[in-house]
Amino acid sequence: MTKDPDTPVWAEDYRHWFAELKQRVERARQRAVASVNRELVALYWQIGRDILDRQQKQGWGAGVVDRLARDLKAAFPDMRGFSPRNLKYMRALAQAFPQPEFVQQPVAQLPWSHVVTLLDKLDDPAQRLWYAGKSLEHGWSRSVLTMQIETAAHARTGKAVTNFADRLPPAQSDLARDVLKDPYIFDFLGLTESAQERDIERALTQHITRFLLELGAGFAFVGRQYRLEVGGDEFFIDLLFYHLKLRCYVVVELKTTPFKPEYAGQLNFYLSAIDAQVKAQEDQPTIGLLLCKEKNRLVAEYALRGVAKPMGVAEYQFMREVPESLETDLPTIDQIEAELRPDFPDSTT
């Protein structure tokens, strides 16, 4: 290819430098947004603590919230976030996290809309901390956080039947176990209980973004009906992924019937083939996941004891049930944004 004579000799170096510079600017901007957000939530917690202290120790009634809202708006007309409802959330935040160490916890690093969601949808302090930590770790939006709470992600994570403890080193085993859920919920597919395996595969790949979200952070999609040739015979894996944190391939097999022990043998064969033909030397051993319509847990445990490769068994569901305790009247994201100071970071991140 002939080089353009009008192109400076430093053009290629400049292009790489500028790409790197953009990344640095973006990282700095993200740190600045996070810093401003922490200051905002810390301020709200302090206001909430003051309201709570005066109501508890000095007997101030509920009317102080309305009075404070009016006075703050008059004192700081250019700021938002001081509506009576928002002040009540500040008080609820201080009540839920009474210790000053709160400002060092994941909750204090989340956007205010996420904090409101945690306060409205959860009563258990440990669950609030779990969802706050995962939201911060994976960058969940408010809608994703709400979905994870409504599908009880904390109760499903790490619950699949596996043989990881016997087939993987301790550190890899613990991490792999925490990657798998039981059950998986595919309520975004719009399929009926009579759907066939190929229908489910096709729908999952058509909704791959939602499927990856349900699988969890770290999964990268490799292919559907992934072809293998062994001894001149063809075999096709339902779904193949690579997990970036585990550093291994993950074979997913779908079954529209209850779990049967022979399924483990088939999956064991696929894992051996991937390890022999696809896995790189630096990759960790391939793991498998059997997704079945239902399973007998004890049968699954017995079946996995006899296979050589690391794998897990979990159920999938097409519908989810939202507990009544979670069906609250959350304010809309627009309502929350309207009450925040205009130059604070976007609360939808």
Buried (B, 14 or more C-beta within 10 A) or exposed (E): EEEEEEEEEEEEEEEEEEEEEEEEEEEEEEEEBBEEBBEBBBEBBBBBBBBBEEBEEEEBEEEBBEEBBEEBBEEEEEBBBBBEBBBBBBBBBBBBBEEEEBBEBBBBBBBBBBBBBBBBBBEEEEBBBBBBBBBBEBEBBBEBBBBBBBBBBBEBBBBBBBBBEEBBEEEBBBBBBEBBBBBBBBBBBEBEEEBEBEBBBBBBBEBBEBBBBBBBBBBEBBEBEBEBEEEEEEEEBBBBBBBEEBBBBBBBBBBBEEBBEEBBEBBBBBBBBBBEEBBEEEBBBBBBBBBBBEBBEEBBBEBBEEBEBBBBBBBBBBEBEEEEEBEEEBBEBEBBBEBBBEEBBEBEB
